[in-house]
Amino acid sequence: MNRETSDLIEQMIQDRRQIHRRPKLGWTEFETTSFVANRLEYLGIEYKLGVDFLDKASIQGRDEKDVERAIERALEHGVSQSFIEKTGGYTGISGILDTGRPGPTIAIRADLDAVPVQESSAEEHEAVKGNYVSEIPGVMHACGHDAHTSILLAVAEWAVRNKEHLVGKYKFIFQPAEEGVRGGLAVANGGIFDDVDEILCFHVGSECKLGEVGICEGGYLATTKLNVVSRALRPMPDQIRRPGRAHCWLPAMRQL
């Protein structure tokens, strides 16, 4: 392993642990977005914030009160007021690296958000031993998005270091609100992929051993959800006598 690789691996570890300490649920990842923005600026990579590339009409599951509380926490933990103002109240960030040479446009995508899980405080828990356990009660990076963000930051730095050997353009997309399928459509419909030739996505998983990378063409740890809206109808006389019939559609819907 050469020095460049070992340095990036150590950086990924440290970045992942720092992000792990401050997990944020979907649409509230202001601290993580700021962390990524600071690194991209350091690398000299221009970027767009979510407010500039999200299709707001496609946003799902965004609670304004949660967003307001998250902004307050971000300000308390060092995120500048000027950066918050730049976000326009929306998380997510995309870096763009142009090599200056003709070639394809490649997008590489990671996700920012955590999940509503209480992290273990047991002494044998790795994050406890390593002093990077979640500081946010009831919220944890239990799905690996802290690792994803750290990996993509390392990829971006590698690309900058090796820019003279690359062609085309690279987009490093840090998606907000992946959990619950709430942010993907807003990113996809915002136009950021319109000029992209190839999209690379990834997810840590248990099917590969340490040092292995698995490649698949289809979805991996991916999901699609369906929104169902029901309207209450005036029950018929027979349903009043036997109310169970009025709800007979529920078992069928659960099978979808």
Order of alpha helices (4+ residues) and beta strands (2+ residues): alpha-alpha-beta-alpha-alpha-alpha-beta-beta-alpha-alpha-beta-alpha-beta-alpha-alpha
